[in-house]
Every structure is written in structure tokens, then in C-alpha cells.
Amino acid sequence: FSKGAYIQFAPGQVQTLVPHMACIEGKLHFAGEHTEFMYSGMESAIVSGLRAAQEVTERL
């Protein structure tokens, strides 16, 4: 019923969440355009995916 997934932040909310968005939680590694802050759009999704893959590789 959600007709897709998207994120919408309230004004000022991002500043409080930035330090936590890409944190590793147990065995979960988060990636996606909202976990990368140097790029935007597809570039950020790719860069964050590479970061998460590197984090997983380092844990093996």
C-alpha cells in the first residue's frame, strides 16, 4: 500500500541523524544515497555501496 519507498526529512532533522545514518549495527551495514554526504543522487548510492562492501570485507 505504500506505492514505493522514499524518505522525507523534517527541517533540521538530517543534522541530528547524520552521525547515525551509516553506522554499522551488529551485522547490518547500511548503504544508499542518504548515507553518503560528499555526493548526491546515483553517485552517492554507488559510493556508499562501495563503502559498505569494504566494511564487510574488513570484517571477514
WOLIN-V911433 format. One record per residue. N is the residue number from 1. NEAR is the number of other C-alpha atoms within 8 Angstrom. Layout:
n = <N | N>
near = <NEAR | NEAR>
This chain:
n = <1 | 2 | 3 | 4 | 5 | 6 | 7 | 8 | 9 | 10 | 11 | 12 | 13 | 14 | 15 | 16 | 17 | 18 | 19 | 20 | 21 | 22 | 23 | 24 | 25 | 26 | 27 | 28 | 29 | 30 | 31 | 32 | 33 | 34 | 35 | 36 | 37 | 38 | 39 | 40 | 41 | 42 | 43 | 44 | 45 | 46 | 47 | 48 | 49 | 50 | 51 | 52 | 53 | 54 | 55 | 56 | 57 | 58 | 59 | 60>
near = <2 | 4 | 4 | 4 | 5 | 4 | 4 | 4 | 7 | 6 | 5 | 7 | 8 | 9 | 6 | 7 | 8 | 9 | 7 | 6 | 9 | 11 | 8 | 8 | 6 | 4 | 5 | 6 | 11 | 10 | 13 | 11 | 13 | 9 | 13 | 14 | 7 | 5 | 7 | 10 | 7 | 7 | 9 | 16 | 15 | 10 | 9 | 13 | 10 | 8 | 9 | 11 | 8 | 8 | 9 | 9 | 7 | 6 | 5 | 4>
